[in-house]
Amino acid sequence: MAGRLLEGGMVRAARVRATLDEVELGDHVCWRMDPAASLLTDVRAFVADGALYGDKIVVVGGHGDTFHVSREGVPSSSVVLDRSETAGADSVLAAVRREARTAEREGFRSVRVLAERRPITAHDGVEELLDQELRLDQFASESGAIVVCALRPAQWDGTTLEHVTGVHPHEVGTRAVHPAFRMFSTGADTWSVDGVIDAEGAPAFSAALRAAVLRAPMLRLCFDALELIDAAGMRALVDTVRRVPDHRVLVEGANDTVRLCWELAGYAGADLRVVMSA
């Protein structure tokens, strides 16, 4: 799939990884775990590769009770962050960035972050989780860190699972339904959108877009790899931005079909808060 060249020559694009052995620097992975799996038992090769390449392991507790981690399962240099250190979106990112800075001073190549995600049902909780994931994705994109978010699909309702999966550019594990689109960081206040945004995917797109727009008065969406956005998707884009005062979105790289649909829907030039260009 199409990707964007980032600082340092790294290209970021939506990909499916067969196993955790295939993850690379800058990957933000949604790992759909087997129901019987335990987090660190199934990532021994991932942890071993971290030691081989000189990466520091950082384990982040999820929502709810922190999962149990055996110290025998990770290198002595690893760091385990408990729930009290990662209570909100800001504290999660602050803790991970702190460990990344420490790892750099200690001579590690990068950090490998492992985070088990717990189900969220409250509406504001889902919004916070999406914000958290977008921040982690931007961190991975900017720093070259590897971030793996592990979740057990059977514990999640389908709608929330779709929302969360859509803000991970990379995926590992059993996939019951592949997300119709993915939205991921490709620069400062810049997000690439990959796939198809139709009536089914519009709510997830709206939720992800709102979380991103709230943090940037001017946001860039890159549609280079977007195949199609239908009337419901375009309405979600326009309505989401309109609900956030004094914020704008610049859409770049849309193909001929997407731009034509945009014009036929009457959005071209009608609302300067969302501008679409080639």
Phi, psi and omega in degrees: 000161180295146178222178180240139179281121181257178178302136181087003176085007181277132177259129180252126179209158178291130181214153171254127178261137179292319180217170178292343177297338186267357183293151183232168177303136180089358179282139172239104195253132168265112182257108176277106188280152171295141183306330183265001187281152170250150190305303189274338178299319183274001180238027180301319179294321178298315179293318179297320177297325177301316178294322181296317183270357178083036177258148177265137180270128176236119181256126184248129176290148181267190175292150182082202181292137178294135179292155183276132180239127177277128180296337178289342185273352182226156178300156182297337181278356183290161179235133177246118180262121182274178186301324183295337180270348186226051186283338182215177184301315181295319183289327176300307183295319180299317180295317181293317178297321178300315180293327178294318178296319178297317180299321179296317178295327182278358175094010177285153177294314183196190174242148172245110185264129175245124181224120175272124182266136178255150183300144177234134180244326180296142184301313181292331177292321177295318178298319179295319180296318177298318178300318178300314182293321178295322178294317178295323179294317178296322177299314179298318180296316184283323189261341186081010177290160174255124181238119179245118178256112184264134176215154180256106188307325183296339181274350187251147170282152188302320183294312180295321179299319178296318178301312185290316181299324183293344178254021170244122179287343184231150183218145177226142172108184181296131182240106178292314178220123178285132181300141182295329180216162172227143178235123185212158187285134174226028178149176181298119180055031181232130184227129175271144178239127187238136174110222184228133175247105180240192183301324181290321183268352184302317180299320179293319178298316180299317181295316180293318180296318180300316180299323180284317183296323182300338183259002182211121179296332175230116184246141175252129172250127179259115183260019182307319184258006178281123182281318185200143169228121184270188184300321180294321179293318178295320178296320178298319179298309183293313183295322181297316180291321179297331182280355179244099185302144173065022176242148181227158177229130174253119180262125183238153172077015180292141180284175185300320182295315180296316181294323179295315178299320179299316180291317180295332179282352176086017183269339184296116179078354183276334182219103185289355177281343172231113182243129181248133179226169181287000000 
